Amino acid sequence: MTPSDHDHVLRGTLIGGVAILMWASLAVLTAWSGDVPPFQMVAIAFTVAFLIAMARWRLAGQHIATRLRQPPAAWALGVSGLFGYHFLIFYALKNAPAVEANLVNYLWPLLIVLFSALLPGERLRWRHVAGAALGLAGTAVLLGGSLIFRSEHLGGYLAALLAAITWARYAVLKRRFAHVPTDAVGGFCLVGAALAMLCHLLFETTIWPQDGGEWLAVLALGLGPAGGAFFFWDYGVKHGNLRTLGAWSYTIPLMSTGLLLVAGIGTLTARIAVACGLIVGGALLATDRRRRR
């Protein structure tokens, strides 16, 4: 890999890392957004993401229809990844205990590390797997308490596993569509918003934010972890180091917990400190330091 190629990959990895930082704020912003139902929230956030892309197209003097004219396979991957993941994780959380469902869902960073080995020119090293495994162990400690998987919640666990596979597949297969502009994510979000609104009308009762603070939190979700972050992630997984991004992703629950503590939602415990050591150690172990992709 030439220095220029290395710089390109590093830039992509750092841009993908911005999405990870944004996702860390998901829990605290959701807590501040009131009682807005999940699918309604996704519909609003995805609409904000589309408006971000549309504003960029207008400022650049580009026709919206032209930017949305992408290969059918890119549309299928984009919509199934963004909306499909959220549908599956919401189903999992409704049909299984949240702690266990979240732990199964957090297999996705490890799966990204493993799936990346299937891409041309990629090599999987022991430290990538070990680092991701440490991250998963840290997540298990962080989610903590007594993890009990019960057969009556099998449907929820399977949905959480499918959610993890869906998101990892979305990230890795994005490499096949590196030629598709990142702002096309806005179009995928538009379709996802329509599907989320349909699910909302079928399964939920409409509850709007009750005050300005809740509306600001909802807007921040759309600009950040539940909307804007998808653009950064798209660029990162297309051009950055997938194994490093996968390992870094295990810092999301740790940073999320930290933000909740800062916001006064939760208490610092020894379990959090142990989880911190495992997750940070795993991320450092798995981070590529050589000049290769």
Contacts in CASP RR format, 6 or more apart in sequence:
PFRMAT RR
TARGET T0000
AUTHOR 0000-0000-0000
METHOD contacts of the structure
MODEL  1
MTPSDHDHVLRGTLIGGVAILMWASLAVLTAWSGDVPPFQMVAIAFTVAF
LIAMARWRLAGQHIATRLRQPPAAWALGVSGLFGYHFLIFYALKNAPAVE
ANLVNYLWPLLIVLFSALLPGERLRWRHVAGAALGLAGTAVLLGGSLIFR
SEHLGGYLAALLAAITWARYAVLKRRFAHVPTDAVGGFCLVGAALAMLCH
LLFETTIWPQDGGEWLAVLALGLGPAGGAFFFWDYGVKHGNLRTLGAWSY
TIPLMSTGLLLVAGIGTLTARIAVACGLIVGGALLATDRRRRR
1 9 0 8 1.000
1 291 0 8 1.000
1 292 0 8 1.000
1 293 0 8 1.000
3 291 0 8 1.000
5 293 0 8 1.000
6 291 0 8 1.000
6 292 0 8 1.000
8 239 0 8 1.000
9 239 0 8 1.000
9 240 0 8 1.000
9 241 0 8 1.000
9 293 0 8 1.000
10 240 0 8 1.000
11 239 0 8 1.000
11 240 0 8 1.000
12 235 0 8 1.000
12 236 0 8 1.000
12 238 0 8 1.000
12 239 0 8 1.000
12 240 0 8 1.000
12 241 0 8 1.000
13 236 0 8 1.000
13 240 0 8 1.000
13 241 0 8 1.000
13 244 0 8 1.000
13 245 0 8 1.000
15 232 0 8 1.000
15 235 0 8 1.000
15 236 0 8 1.000
15 239 0 8 1.000
15 240 0 8 1.000
16 232 0 8 1.000
16 233 0 8 1.000
16 235 0 8 1.000
16 236 0 8 1.000
16 237 0 8 1.000
16 240 0 8 1.000
16 245 0 8 1.000
17 232 0 8 1.000
17 236 0 8 1.000
17 245 0 8 1.000
17 248 0 8 1.000
18 229 0 8 1.000
18 232 0 8 1.000
19 229 0 8 1.000
19 230 0 8 1.000
19 232 0 8 1.000
19 233 0 8 1.000
19 236 0 8 1.000
20 245 0 8 1.000
20 248 0 8 1.000
20 249 0 8 1.000
20 251 0 8 1.000
20 252 0 8 1.000
21 255 0 8 1.000
22 224 0 8 1.000
22 225 0 8 1.000
22 228 0 8 1.000
22 229 0 8 1.000
22 232 0 8 1.000
23 225 0 8 1.000
23 229 0 8 1.000
23 252 0 8 1.000
23 256 0 8 1.000
24 225 0 8 1.000
24 251 0 8 1.000
24 252 0 8 1.000
24 255 0 8 1.000
24 256 0 8 1.000
24 259 0 8 1.000
25 220 0 8 1.000
25 224 0 8 1.000
25 225 0 8 1.000
25 256 0 8 1.000
25 259 0 8 1.000
26 221 0 8 1.000
26 225 0 8 1.000
26 226 0 8 1.000
26 256 0 8 1.000
27 256 0 8 1.000
27 257 0 8 1.000
27 259 0 8 1.000
27 260 0 8 1.000
28 256 0 8 1.000
28 259 0 8 1.000
28 260 0 8 1.000
28 263 0 8 1.000
28 265 0 8 1.000
29 217 0 8 1.000
29 220 0 8 1.000
29 221 0 8 1.000
29 225 0 8 1.000
30 41 0 8 1.000
30 217 0 8 1.000
30 221 0 8 1.000
31 260 0 8 1.000
31 263 0 8 1.000
31 265 0 8 1.000
32 213 0 8 1.000
32 214 0 8 1.000
32 217 0 8 1.000
32 263 0 8 1.000
33 41 0 8 1.000
33 209 0 8 1.000
33 214 0 8 1.000
33 217 0 8 1.000
33 218 0 8 1.000
33 221 0 8 1.000
34 209 0 8 1.000
34 210 0 8 1.000
34 214 0 8 1.000
34 217 0 8 1.000
35 207 0 8 1.000
36 44 0 8 1.000
36 207 0 8 1.000
36 208 0 8 1.000
36 209 0 8 1.000
36 214 0 8 1.000
36 218 0 8 1.000
37 200 0 8 1.000
37 204 0 8 1.000
37 205 0 8 1.000
37 206 0 8 1.000
37 207 0 8 1.000
38 86 0 8 1.000
38 90 0 8 1.000
38 204 0 8 1.000
39 90 0 8 1.000
39 196 0 8 1.000
39 197 0 8 1.000
39 199 0 8 1.000
39 200 0 8 1.000
39 203 0 8 1.000
39 204 0 8 1.000
40 196 0 8 1.000
40 197 0 8 1.000
40 200 0 8 1.000
40 204 0 8 1.000
40 206 0 8 1.000
40 207 0 8 1.000
41 218 0 8 1.000
41 221 0 8 1.000
41 226 0 8 1.000
42 83 0 8 1.000
42 86 0 8 1.000
42 192 0 8 1.000
42 193 0 8 1.000
42 196 0 8 1.000
42 226 0 8 1.000
43 192 0 8 1.000
43 193 0 8 1.000
43 194 0 8 1.000
43 196 0 8 1.000
43 197 0 8 1.000
43 200 0 8 1.000
44 193 0 8 1.000
44 218 0 8 1.000
44 221 0 8 1.000
44 222 0 8 1.000
45 218 0 8 1.000
45 221 0 8 1.000
45 222 0 8 1.000
45 226 0 8 1.000
45 227 0 8 1.000
46 82 0 8 1.000
46 83 0 8 1.000
46 189 0 8 1.000
46 190 0 8 1.000
46 192 0 8 1.000
46 193 0 8 1.000
46 196 0 8 1.000
46 222 0 8 1.000
46 226 0 8 1.000
46 227 0 8 1.000
47 189 0 8 1.000
47 190 0 8 1.000
47 193 0 8 1.000
48 219 0 8 1.000
48 221 0 8 1.000
48 222 0 8 1.000
48 223 0 8 1.000
48 227 0 8 1.000
48 228 0 8 1.000
49 185 0 8 1.000
49 186 0 8 1.000
49 189 0 8 1.000
49 222 0 8 1.000
49 226 0 8 1.000
49 227 0 8 1.000
49 228 0 8 1.000
49 230 0 8 1.000
49 231 0 8 1.000
50 186 0 8 1.000
50 187 0 8 1.000
50 189 0 8 1.000
50 190 0 8 1.000
50 193 0 8 1.000
52 186 0 8 1.000
52 223 0 8 1.000
52 227 0 8 1.000
52 228 0 8 1.000
52 231 0 8 1.000
53 67 0 8 1.000
53 183 0 8 1.000
53 184 0 8 1.000
53 185 0 8 1.000
53 186 0 8 1.000
53 187 0 8 1.000
53 189 0 8 1.000
53 231 0 8 1.000
54 64 0 8 1.000
54 186 0 8 1.000
56 183 0 8 1.000
57 63 0 8 1.000
57 64 0 8 1.000
57 67 0 8 1.000
57 183 0 8 1.000
67 181 0 8 1.000
67 183 0 8 1.000
67 184 0 8 1.000
67 187 0 8 1.000
68 184 0 8 1.000
68 187 0 8 1.000
70 180 0 8 1.000
70 184 0 8 1.000
71 177 0 8 1.000
71 180 0 8 1.000
73 177 0 8 1.000
74 177 0 8 1.000
74 180 0 8 1.000
74 184 0 8 1.000
75 188 0 8 1.000
75 191 0 8 1.000
77 170 0 8 1.000
77 173 0 8 1.000
77 174 0 8 1.000
77 177 0 8 1.000
78 170 0 8 1.000
78 185 0 8 1.000
78 188 0 8 1.000
79 188 0 8 1.000
79 191 0 8 1.000
79 192 0 8 1.000
79 195 0 8 1.000
80 166 0 8 1.000
80 170 0 8 1.000
81 166 0 8 1.000
81 167 0 8 1.000
81 169 0 8 1.000
81 170 0 8 1.000
82 170 0 8 1.000
82 185 0 8 1.000
82 188 0 8 1.000
82 189 0 8 1.000
82 192 0 8 1.000
82 230 0 8 1.000
83 191 0 8 1.000
83 192 0 8 1.000
83 195 0 8 1.000
83 196 0 8 1.000
84 163 0 8 1.000
84 166 0 8 1.000
85 163 0 8 1.000
85 166 0 8 1.000
85 167 0 8 1.000
85 170 0 8 1.000
86 196 0 8 1.000
87 195 0 8 1.000
87 199 0 8 1.000
88 159 0 8 1.000
88 160 0 8 1.000
88 162 0 8 1.000
88 163 0 8 1.000
88 166 0 8 1.000
89 101 0 8 1.000
89 105 0 8 1.000
89 159 0 8 1.000
89 160 0 8 1.000
89 163 0 8 1.000
91 156 0 8 1.000
91 159 0 8 1.000
92 101 0 8 1.000
92 104 0 8 1.000
92 105 0 8 1.000
92 155 0 8 1.000
92 156 0 8 1.000
92 157 0 8 1.000
92 159 0 8 1.000
92 160 0 8 1.000
92 163 0 8 1.000
93 101 0 8 1.000
93 102 0 8 1.000
94 156 0 8 1.000
95 153 0 8 1.000
95 155 0 8 1.000
95 156 0 8 1.000
95 159 0 8 1.000
96 153 0 8 1.000
96 155 0 8 1.000
96 156 0 8 1.000
96 157 0 8 1.000
96 159 0 8 1.000
96 160 0 8 1.000
97 148 0 8 1.000
97 153 0 8 1.000
99 143 0 8 1.000
99 144 0 8 1.000
99 145 0 8 1.000
99 147 0 8 1.000
100 147 0 8 1.000
100 148 0 8 1.000
100 149 0 8 1.000
100 153 0 8 1.000
100 157 0 8 1.000
100 160 0 8 1.000
101 156 0 8 1.000
101 157 0 8 1.000
101 159 0 8 1.000
101 160 0 8 1.000
102 143 0 8 1.000
102 160 0 8 1.000
102 253 0 8 1.000
103 139 0 8 1.000
103 140 0 8 1.000
103 143 0 8 1.000
103 147 0 8 1.000
104 157 0 8 1.000
104 160 0 8 1.000
104 161 0 8 1.000
104 164 0 8 1.000
105 160 0 8 1.000
105 163 0 8 1.000
105 164 0 8 1.000
106 136 0 8 1.000
106 139 0 8 1.000
106 164 0 8 1.000
106 250 0 8 1.000
106 253 0 8 1.000
107 136 0 8 1.000
107 161 0 8 1.000
107 164 0 8 1.000
107 168 0 8 1.000
108 163 0 8 1.000
108 164 0 8 1.000
108 165 0 8 1.000
108 167 0 8 1.000
108 168 0 8 1.000
108 171 0 8 1.000
108 249 0 8 1.000
109 132 0 8 1.000
109 135 0 8 1.000
109 136 0 8 1.000
109 168 0 8 1.000
109 246 0 8 1.000
109 247 0 8 1.000
109 248 0 8 1.000
109 249 0 8 1.000
109 250 0 8 1.000
110 129 0 8 1.000
110 132 0 8 1.000
110 133 0 8 1.000
110 135 0 8 1.000
110 136 0 8 1.000
110 246 0 8 1.000
111 164 0 8 1.000
111 165 0 8 1.000
111 168 0 8 1.000
112 168 0 8 1.000
112 171 0 8 1.000
112 172 0 8 1.000
112 242 0 8 1.000
112 243 0 8 1.000
112 245 0 8 1.000
112 246 0 8 1.000
112 249 0 8 1.000
113 124 0 8 1.000
113 128 0 8 1.000
113 129 0 8 1.000
113 132 0 8 1.000
113 242 0 8 1.000
113 243 0 8 1.000
113 246 0 8 1.000
113 247 0 8 1.000
113 286 0 8 1.000
114 124 0 8 1.000
114 129 0 8 1.000
114 132 0 8 1.000
115 168 0 8 1.000
115 169 0 8 1.000
115 171 0 8 1.000
115 172 0 8 1.000
116 122 0 8 1.000
116 124 0 8 1.000
116 172 0 8 1.000
116 242 0 8 1.000
116 243 0 8 1.000
117 123 0 8 1.000
117 124 0 8 1.000
118 172 0 8 1.000
119 172 0 8 1.000
119 175 0 8 1.000
119 242 0 8 1.000
121 293 0 8 1.000
122 242 0 8 1.000
122 243 0 8 1.000
122 293 0 8 1.000
124 243 0 8 1.000
127 285 0 8 1.000
127 286 0 8 1.000
128 243 0 8 1.000
128 247 0 8 1.000
128 286 0 8 1.000
130 282 0 8 1.000
130 285 0 8 1.000
130 286 0 8 1.000
131 247 0 8 1.000
131 281 0 8 1.000
131 282 0 8 1.000
131 283 0 8 1.000
131 285 0 8 1.000
131 286 0 8 1.000
132 246 0 8 1.000
132 247 0 8 1.000
132 250 0 8 1.000
132 282 0 8 1.000
132 286 0 8 1.000
134 250 0 8 1.000
134 278 0 8 1.000
134 279 0 8 1.000
134 281 0 8 1.000
134 282 0 8 1.000
134 285 0 8 1.000
135 247 0 8 1.000
135 250 0 8 1.000
135 278 0 8 1.000
135 279 0 8 1.000
135 281 0 8 1.000
135 282 0 8 1.000
135 283 0 8 1.000
136 250 0 8 1.000
137 278 0 8 1.000
138 250 0 8 1.000
138 274 0 8 1.000
138 275 0 8 1.000
138 277 0 8 1.000
138 278 0 8 1.000
138 279 0 8 1.000
139 250 0 8 1.000
139 253 0 8 1.000
139 275 0 8 1.000
139 279 0 8 1.000
140 147 0 8 1.000
141 271 0 8 1.000
141 274 0 8 1.000
141 275 0 8 1.000
141 278 0 8 1.000
142 253 0 8 1.000
142 254 0 8 1.000
142 257 0 8 1.000
142 271 0 8 1.000
142 272 0 8 1.000
142 275 0 8 1.000
142 279 0 8 1.000
143 253 0 8 1.000
144 271 0 8 1.000
145 271 0 8 1.000
149 157 0 8 1.000
171 233 0 8 1.000
171 237 0 8 1.000
171 242 0 8 1.000
171 245 0 8 1.000
171 246 0 8 1.000
172 237 0 8 1.000
172 242 0 8 1.000
174 234 0 8 1.000
174 237 0 8 1.000
174 238 0 8 1.000
175 237 0 8 1.000
175 238 0 8 1.000
175 242 0 8 1.000
177 238 0 8 1.000
178 238 0 8 1.000
178 239 0 8 1.000
182 231 0 8 1.000
182 234 0 8 1.000
182 235 0 8 1.000
182 238 0 8 1.000
183 231 0 8 1.000
185 230 0 8 1.000
185 231 0 8 1.000
185 234 0 8 1.000
186 230 0 8 1.000
186 231 0 8 1.000
189 227 0 8 1.000
189 230 0 8 1.000
200 206 0 8 1.000
209 215 0 8 1.000
209 217 0 8 1.000
209 218 0 8 1.000
221 227 0 8 1.000
222 228 0 8 1.000
236 245 0 8 1.000
237 245 0 8 1.000
240 293 0 8 1.000
241 288 0 8 1.000
241 293 0 8 1.000
243 286 0 8 1.000
243 288 0 8 1.000
244 286 0 8 1.000
244 287 0 8 1.000
244 288 0 8 1.000
246 286 0 8 1.000
247 282 0 8 1.000
247 283 0 8 1.000
247 285 0 8 1.000
247 286 0 8 1.000
247 287 0 8 1.000
248 283 0 8 1.000
248 287 0 8 1.000
250 279 0 8 1.000
250 282 0 8 1.000
250 283 0 8 1.000
251 279 0 8 1.000
251 280 0 8 1.000
251 283 0 8 1.000
253 275 0 8 1.000
253 279 0 8 1.000
254 272 0 8 1.000
254 275 0 8 1.000
254 276 0 8 1.000
254 279 0 8 1.000
254 280 0 8 1.000
257 272 0 8 1.000
257 275 0 8 1.000
258 272 0 8 1.000
260 266 0 8 1.000
261 267 0 8 1.000
261 268 0 8 1.000
261 272 0 8 1.000
END
